[in-house]
Amino acid sequence: MNDYQRIARVIRYMDKHRAAQPRLSTLARVAGMSQFHFHRLFTAWAGTTPKHFLQSLTFQHVRALLCQGENILDSAFEAGLSGPGRLHDLCVNLQAASPGEIKSGGAGWTIRAGFGSSPFGSCLVAQSPRGICHLSFVDSHPKAAWDELTGLWPNARWERDDAGARALLKEVFTLPSQSRAARLTAYVKGTAFQVRVWRALLRIPPGQLTTYGRVASAIGQPTAARAVGSAVGSNAVAWLIPCHRVIRETAALGDYRWGALRKRAMLTREAGLNSCQEKA
């Protein structure tokens, strides 16, 4: 069992028993660890203590974030991408493949890809000459995930590079306290509408939430909430393009391509990191 699987088991337990506010000793037992080692692991993963994280799981917290984010996209579009206290994904340069590049299927390119770990489980990440073109979570069947990935750019030359993948994932998931000057580039293949949606997602600050309807309004198509939902679900670059920050109008978290529990973990981890930054 890897660290994220332990964390996921605890989050599941927290979610089910949050009204009882379970003690550290109980959570450590669920994780199968001593209290000392569990507290150290959880704090390193979440950037906050298990107690604060438990508070972040409440429905009231989700609703409060949603209310705070009502005009977040409008504000972000006015302010631009830069600003203090942001996670690295506000420094992502999103480039879209041209119709010619899509048609070529990656001919003449060498794409390096591999598997590695992240705070949210095992990942498959790929980097083209234009930037990171794929990042997904792989809970099982790595061969099937690899075959699906290589089918996206059928004419490219593929190189398996797990060591390079691990180094890249470490950079992708770096904490705010370990900020860097370099920008990451995400290279995406999608329709003009999908790219507009994905660019809008990059404007949502970490720890904040918005809805499909608000994203639709932000891109000037207020009646296209359903199409926005499809575009969000088609995102092939997890975490960097933060589709996990979009929820339903009812404040329910809704589905996530890589699992609802993982989405909850991402949001509460970001909320915990933001809370630590505000106190600093």
WOVEN-V204713 format. One record per pair of residues at least 12 apart in sequence whose C-alpha atoms are under 10 Angstrom apart, sorted by the first residue. I is the first residue (numbers start at 1). GAP is how many residues later the second one is. D is the distance in Angstrom with one decimal. If there is no record, write none. Layout:
BEGIN
i->(I;I)
gap->(GAP;GAP)
d->(D;D)
END
This chain:
BEGIN
i->(2;2;2;2;3;3;3;3;3;3;3;3;3;4;4;4;4;4;4;4;4;4;4;4;5;5;5;5;5;5;6;6;6;6;6;6;6;6;7;7;7;7;7;7;7;7;7;7;7;7;8;8;8;8;8;8;8;9;9;9;9;10;10;10;10;10;10;10;10;10;11;11;11;11;11;11;11;11;11;11;11;11;12;12;12;12;13;13;13;13;14;14;14;14;14;14;14;14;15;15;15;15;15;17;18;18;18;18;19;19;19;21;21;21;22;22;22;23;23;24;24;24;24;24;24;25;25;27;27;28;28;38;39;43;43;44;45;45;45;45;45;46;46;46;46;46;46;46;46;46;47;47;47;47;47;47;47;47;47;47;47;48;48;48;48;48;48;48;48;48;49;50;52;52;52;52;53;53;53;53;53;53;54;55;55;56;56;56;56;56;56;57;57;57;57;57;58;59;59;59;60;61;61;62;62;62;62;62;62;62;62;62;63;63;63;63;64;64;64;65;65;65;65;65;65;66;66;66;66;66;66;66;66;66;66;66;67;67;67;67;68;68;68;69;69;69;69;69;69;69;69;70;70;70;70;70;71;71;71;72;72;72;72;72;72;72;72;73;73;73;73;73;73;73;73;73;73;73;73;73;74;74;74;74;74;74;74;75;75;76;76;76;76;76;77;77;77;77;79;80;81;81;81;81;82;83;85;85;85;85;85;85;85;85;85;86;86;86;86;86;86;86;87;87;87;87;87;87;87;87;87;87;87;87;87;88;88;88;88;88;88;88;88;88;88;88;88;88;88;88;89;89;89;89;89;89;89;89;89;89;89;89;89;89;89;90;90;90;90;90;90;90;90;90;90;90;91;91;91;91;91;91;91;91;92;92;92;92;92;92;92;92;92;93;93;93;93;93;93;93;93;93;94;94;94;94;94;94;94;94;94;94;94;94;94;95;95;95;95;95;95;95;95;95;95;95;96;96;96;96;96;96;96;96;96;96;96;96;97;97;97;97;97;97;97;97;98;98;98;98;99;99;99;101;101;102;102;102;102;102;103;103;104;104;104;104;105;105;105;105;105;105;106;106;106;106;106;106;106;106;107;107;107;107;107;108;108;108;109;109;109;109;109;109;109;109;110;110;110;110;110;110;110;110;111;111;111;111;111;111;111;111;111;111;111;111;111;111;111;111;112;112;112;112;112;112;112;112;112;112;112;112;112;112;113;113;113;113;113;113;113;113;113;113;113;113;113;113;113;113;113;113;113;114;114;114;114;114;114;114;114;114;114;114;114;114;115;115;115;115;115;115;115;115;115;115;115;115;115;115;116;116;116;116;116;116;116;116;116;116;116;116;117;117;117;117;117;117;117;118;118;118;118;118;118;118;119;119;119;119;119;119;119;120;120;120;120;120;120;120;120;121;121;121;121;121;122;122;122;122;122;122;123;123;123;123;123;123;123;123;123;123;123;124;124;124;124;124;124;124;124;124;124;124;125;125;125;125;125;125;125;125;125;125;125;125;126;126;126;126;126;126;126;126;126;126;127;127;127;127;127;127;128;128;128;128;128;129;130;130;130;130;131;131;131;131;131;132;132;132;132;132;132;132;132;133;133;133;133;133;133;133;133;133;133;134;134;134;134;134;134;134;134;134;134;135;135;135;135;135;135;135;135;135;135;135;136;136;136;136;136;136;136;136;137;137;137;137;137;137;137;138;139;139;146;149;152;153;168;171;172;172;172;173;173;175;175;176;176;176;177;177;184;185;186;186;186;186;187;187;188;188;188;189;189;190;190;190;190;191;193;193;193;193;194;194;194;194;194;194;194;194;194;195;195;195;196;196;196;196;196;196;197;197;197;197;197;197;197;197;197;197;197;197;197;197;198;198;198;198;198;198;198;198;198;198;199;199;199;200;200;200;200;200;200;200;201;201;201;201;201;201;201;201;201;202;202;202;202;202;203;203;204;204;204;204;204;205;205;205;205;206;206;206;206;206;206;206;206;206;207;207;207;207;207;207;207;207;207;207;207;208;208;208;208;208;208;209;209;209;209;209;209;209;209;209;210;210;210;210;210;210;210;210;211;211;211;211;211;211;211;211;211;211;211;211;212;212;212;212;212;212;212;212;212;212;212;212;212;213;213;213;213;213;213;213;213;213;214;214;214;215;215;215;216;216;229;229;229;229;231;232;232;232;232;233;233;233;233;234;235;236;238;238;239;239;242;242;243;243;243;244;244;244;244;244;244;244;244;244;244;245;245;245;245;246;253)
gap->(115;117;119;120;28;38;39;42;114;115;116;117;118;37;38;41;113;114;115;116;117;118;258;261;26;114;115;116;117;134;22;24;25;26;27;32;35;36;20;23;24;31;34;35;38;39;112;113;114;258;23;112;113;253;254;256;257;18;21;22;252;16;17;18;19;20;21;22;32;40;16;19;20;39;42;43;46;250;251;253;254;257;18;249;252;253;13;14;17;18;13;16;36;39;40;41;43;44;39;42;43;246;249;37;36;37;39;40;35;36;39;30;33;34;28;29;32;27;28;12;14;15;25;26;27;13;14;12;23;14;22;12;12;226;229;75;73;74;75;130;224;73;219;220;222;223;224;225;226;227;128;129;222;223;224;225;226;227;228;229;230;220;221;222;223;224;225;226;227;228;223;222;216;219;220;223;212;215;216;218;219;220;214;213;217;208;211;212;213;215;216;207;208;210;211;214;210;192;193;194;191;207;210;146;147;185;189;190;191;205;206;209;146;187;188;189;144;145;187;142;143;144;145;186;206;142;143;144;145;179;180;181;182;183;184;185;141;142;143;184;140;141;142;135;136;138;139;140;141;142;145;138;139;140;141;144;139;143;147;131;132;133;136;137;138;142;146;127;128;129;130;131;132;136;137;141;142;144;145;146;129;130;140;141;143;144;145;128;129;124;126;127;128;129;123;126;127;141;124;123;121;122;123;124;121;122;91;92;94;120;121;188;189;192;193;90;93;119;120;121;188;191;86;87;88;89;90;92;118;119;120;153;183;186;187;83;84;85;86;87;88;90;91;92;93;94;95;96;118;152;83;84;94;95;96;112;113;114;115;116;117;150;151;152;153;93;94;111;112;113;114;115;116;150;151;152;89;90;91;92;93;94;111;149;90;91;92;93;94;107;110;148;149;38;90;91;92;93;94;106;109;147;37;38;90;91;92;93;94;101;104;105;108;146;147;35;36;37;38;90;91;92;93;94;100;104;34;37;90;91;92;93;94;95;96;98;99;100;33;36;90;91;92;93;94;98;90;91;92;93;90;91;92;52;88;50;51;86;87;88;50;52;49;50;51;52;46;47;48;49;50;51;22;23;46;47;48;49;50;51;46;47;48;49;50;47;48;49;19;20;21;44;46;47;48;49;17;18;19;45;46;47;48;49;15;16;17;18;19;20;21;22;39;42;45;46;47;48;49;50;13;14;15;16;17;20;45;46;47;48;49;50;52;53;12;13;14;15;19;20;21;22;33;36;37;45;46;47;48;49;50;51;52;12;13;21;32;45;46;47;48;49;50;51;52;54;20;21;22;23;27;31;45;46;47;48;49;50;51;54;21;22;45;46;47;48;49;50;51;52;53;54;20;21;48;49;50;52;53;19;48;51;52;54;55;56;50;51;54;55;146;147;150;17;53;119;141;142;143;145;146;15;16;17;18;141;14;15;16;17;18;20;12;13;14;15;16;19;22;42;43;46;115;12;13;14;18;21;22;25;38;41;42;45;12;21;24;36;37;39;40;41;43;44;112;113;23;24;32;33;34;35;38;39;42;111;37;38;41;58;59;60;25;28;30;58;59;58;55;56;57;58;53;54;55;56;57;36;52;53;54;55;56;105;108;16;19;20;52;53;54;55;56;103;104;15;18;52;53;54;55;101;102;103;104;14;34;37;51;100;101;102;103;104;105;106;13;99;100;101;102;103;121;122;100;101;102;120;121;122;125;120;119;120;14;87;37;36;16;13;12;67;68;66;67;95;98;97;98;101;96;100;56;55;50;51;54;55;49;50;47;48;49;46;47;41;44;45;46;40;26;34;35;38;33;34;35;36;37;38;39;40;41;36;37;40;19;20;22;23;32;35;15;18;19;21;22;30;31;32;33;34;35;38;44;46;17;30;33;34;36;37;39;43;44;45;20;42;43;15;16;18;19;41;42;43;14;31;39;40;41;42;43;44;45;38;39;40;41;43;38;39;37;38;39;41;42;37;40;65;69;36;39;60;61;63;64;65;67;68;38;59;60;61;62;63;64;65;66;67;68;37;38;59;62;63;66;34;35;36;37;38;39;42;44;58;33;34;35;36;37;38;39;41;14;17;18;34;35;36;37;38;39;40;41;42;12;13;14;15;16;17;18;20;33;34;35;36;37;12;13;14;15;16;33;34;35;36;14;32;35;13;14;31;12;13;14;17;18;19;12;12;14;24;25;22;23;24;25;23;22;21;19;20;24;27;24;25;13;14;20;12;13;14;16;18;19;20;21;22;23;18;19;21;22;17;14)
d->(9.1;10.0;7.7;9.0;9.4;7.9;9.0;8.7;9.5;9.3;7.8;8.7;7.8;9.9;9.6;8.5;9.0;8.0;6.1;5.5;5.2;8.6;9.4;9.7;9.0;9.8;8.3;7.1;9.9;9.7;9.7;8.3;5.4;8.0;9.3;9.3;9.6;9.3;9.8;9.5;7.2;9.3;8.7;7.1;8.4;9.4;9.2;8.8;9.8;8.7;9.1;8.5;9.3;7.2;7.6;9.7;7.6;9.4;7.2;6.8;9.6;9.6;6.3;8.3;9.3;6.2;6.2;9.9;9.6;9.5;9.2;9.9;9.9;9.6;9.0;8.2;8.6;7.9;9.6;8.6;7.4;9.9;10.0;7.5;9.8;9.7;9.8;7.9;7.7;9.8;8.0;9.9;9.5;9.2;6.4;9.5;7.9;9.8;8.0;6.7;8.1;9.8;9.8;9.7;6.8;8.1;7.7;7.5;9.8;9.9;9.0;8.2;7.4;8.5;9.8;8.7;8.7;9.1;8.2;9.4;8.5;7.7;9.8;7.4;7.8;9.2;9.6;9.2;8.4;9.7;10.0;9.2;10.0;10.0;9.8;9.6;9.8;6.4;9.1;9.8;7.9;8.6;8.7;9.1;8.0;4.9;7.9;9.2;6.6;7.1;8.6;10.0;7.0;8.5;9.4;6.2;5.4;9.0;9.2;7.4;9.8;9.9;7.9;9.8;9.3;5.5;6.7;9.6;8.3;7.1;8.4;9.9;9.6;9.8;7.3;9.3;9.6;6.6;7.5;8.4;6.5;10.0;8.8;9.3;9.7;9.9;9.0;5.9;8.7;7.2;7.5;8.0;9.0;9.2;6.7;9.9;9.9;8.3;8.5;9.8;9.6;9.6;9.6;9.2;8.2;9.7;6.8;8.3;8.4;9.2;9.2;10.0;9.2;8.8;5.9;8.7;9.6;9.4;9.4;7.8;5.8;6.0;8.5;9.3;9.2;7.2;5.3;6.1;8.1;9.9;9.6;8.6;9.7;8.9;9.7;6.9;9.5;8.5;8.7;9.4;7.5;8.1;9.1;8.5;9.2;9.7;6.0;5.7;5.8;9.0;9.5;9.7;8.4;6.8;8.6;7.7;8.7;8.4;9.4;8.2;6.8;8.0;8.1;8.4;7.6;9.3;9.7;7.5;8.6;9.6;6.3;6.3;8.9;9.9;8.1;7.8;7.5;9.3;6.5;9.5;9.1;9.9;9.5;9.8;9.5;6.8;10.0;9.0;9.6;9.3;9.4;5.6;7.2;8.1;8.6;7.0;9.6;8.7;9.5;7.9;8.2;6.7;9.5;9.3;9.8;9.9;7.5;9.4;10.0;9.4;9.3;9.8;7.8;6.8;8.4;7.2;9.5;6.9;6.9;9.8;8.6;9.5;9.4;8.7;7.4;5.5;9.3;8.2;7.8;6.3;9.5;10.0;8.7;9.2;9.0;9.4;7.8;8.3;7.7;8.1;7.0;9.8;7.3;8.2;9.6;9.5;8.1;8.4;9.2;8.3;8.4;9.4;8.9;8.1;9.9;10.0;6.9;9.1;9.5;8.6;8.3;7.9;5.4;7.2;7.9;9.2;9.7;9.7;6.1;7.0;8.3;7.4;8.6;8.7;9.3;9.9;9.9;9.1;8.3;5.5;6.8;8.6;8.8;9.4;9.5;5.9;5.0;5.6;6.7;9.8;7.7;7.1;8.3;9.1;6.9;6.2;4.6;6.2;8.4;9.3;9.3;9.9;8.9;9.5;8.6;5.8;4.9;6.1;7.4;8.7;8.5;7.1;8.8;9.6;8.7;8.0;8.2;9.8;9.7;7.1;6.2;4.9;6.3;8.9;8.8;9.5;9.5;9.9;8.4;5.7;5.0;6.0;7.3;9.0;8.7;10.0;7.0;10.0;9.0;9.8;6.8;6.0;5.3;7.5;9.4;9.8;9.6;8.1;9.3;9.8;9.1;9.4;9.4;9.8;9.0;9.4;8.2;9.9;7.0;8.9;9.5;9.9;8.4;8.9;7.2;8.9;9.0;7.4;4.6;5.5;5.1;6.7;8.8;9.9;8.8;5.2;6.8;5.2;4.4;8.0;8.1;8.0;4.7;5.0;7.8;7.6;6.3;7.4;7.2;6.9;9.6;9.3;8.1;5.1;6.1;8.4;8.9;6.7;7.2;9.6;5.9;4.6;5.8;7.1;6.7;5.7;4.6;7.0;9.6;9.6;9.4;9.0;9.2;9.0;6.7;6.2;5.0;6.2;8.7;9.8;8.5;5.7;5.5;6.7;9.1;9.6;8.5;5.9;4.7;6.0;6.2;9.0;8.1;8.2;5.6;4.0;6.3;8.7;9.5;9.7;8.7;9.6;8.8;9.2;9.4;7.3;6.3;5.3;5.6;7.0;9.6;7.9;6.4;6.7;9.4;10.0;8.6;8.3;5.5;5.0;4.3;7.6;7.3;5.0;7.8;9.8;9.8;9.7;9.5;8.6;8.5;9.3;8.7;7.9;5.3;8.3;9.0;6.0;7.0;9.2;9.7;9.6;9.9;6.5;7.9;9.0;5.9;4.8;8.5;9.0;7.0;9.0;9.2;9.7;9.0;6.8;9.9;7.4;8.4;8.9;8.6;6.7;7.4;9.0;7.0;9.8;9.7;9.5;7.5;9.8;9.5;9.0;9.7;7.8;9.6;9.9;10.0;6.7;9.3;7.7;7.6;9.9;6.7;7.5;7.3;8.8;8.5;5.7;5.5;6.5;9.1;9.6;6.8;5.5;4.4;5.4;8.3;9.4;9.9;8.8;9.1;8.2;9.5;5.4;6.3;6.6;8.3;7.8;7.8;8.8;9.1;7.8;9.6;9.2;8.8;9.8;9.3;9.8;9.2;9.6;6.2;8.9;8.2;7.6;8.5;9.5;8.5;9.6;9.4;9.5;9.3;9.3;9.7;7.5;9.3;9.5;9.7;8.7;9.0;9.5;8.8;8.6;10.0;9.3;9.6;9.5;7.8;9.2;7.5;7.9;6.1;9.5;7.6;4.9;5.3;5.2;8.8;9.4;7.9;6.1;4.7;5.6;8.2;7.8;9.5;9.7;9.8;9.9;8.8;6.0;4.8;5.8;8.0;7.6;6.8;7.8;9.6;8.2;8.1;8.0;9.9;9.1;5.5;4.9;7.8;9.7;9.1;10.0;9.6;9.4;6.3;4.5;5.3;8.0;8.4;9.7;9.6;9.6;6.8;6.5;5.7;8.8;9.2;7.7;9.9;7.8;9.9;9.3;6.4;9.3;9.5;8.3;8.9;10.0;9.7;9.8;9.2;10.0;10.0;8.9;7.9;8.5;7.4;8.4;8.8;10.0;8.5;8.1;9.3;8.7;9.7;8.9;8.8;9.2;10.0;7.4;7.6;8.2;9.9;8.7;8.5;7.7;7.8;9.3;8.7;8.8;8.6;8.8;9.7;9.1;9.1;8.8;8.5;7.9;8.8;7.7;9.9;8.5;5.1;7.8;10.0;8.1;8.4;8.3;9.9;9.3;9.8;9.8;9.8;6.9;9.6;9.3;9.7;7.1;7.8;9.0;7.1;9.5;6.6;9.3;10.0;6.8;7.3;9.7;10.0;9.6;9.7;9.3;7.7;7.2;9.7;7.5;9.8;6.5;8.3;7.9;9.4;8.0;9.9;6.8;9.2;7.4;7.2;9.3;9.7;10.0;7.7;8.7;9.6;6.4;6.0;6.5;9.3;7.9;8.2;8.1;6.0;6.6;8.8;9.9;9.7;9.2;9.8;7.9;9.5;7.4;9.0;9.3;8.8;9.6;9.9;8.5;8.0;9.6;8.1;9.6;5.9;7.4;8.9;7.5;7.8;8.9;6.1;7.5;8.0;4.8;4.5;8.0;8.1;6.5;9.0;6.7;9.0;8.1;8.5;7.8;9.6;10.0;8.6;4.9;5.9;7.0;9.8;9.3;9.6;8.6;10.0;9.8;6.4;5.0;6.2;8.2;8.5;9.2;8.6;9.6;9.3;8.2;5.1;4.9;5.5;5.8;9.1;8.3;10.0;9.7;8.5;5.1;7.4;8.8;6.0;6.1;9.8;8.7;10.0;6.3;6.7;6.6;7.5;4.7;8.2;9.9;7.9;8.9;9.6;9.5;8.4;7.4;9.7;9.3;9.0;7.2;9.4;8.4;6.3;9.3;9.5;8.8;9.4;9.5;9.3;8.8;8.2;9.1;9.0;8.8;7.2;6.1;9.7;8.3;8.6;9.4;9.1;8.6;9.8;8.5;9.6;10.0;8.2;9.2;9.1;6.9;9.0;9.5;9.2;8.9;5.6;8.2;9.8;7.3;7.2;8.2;9.6;8.7;7.0;9.9;9.8)
END
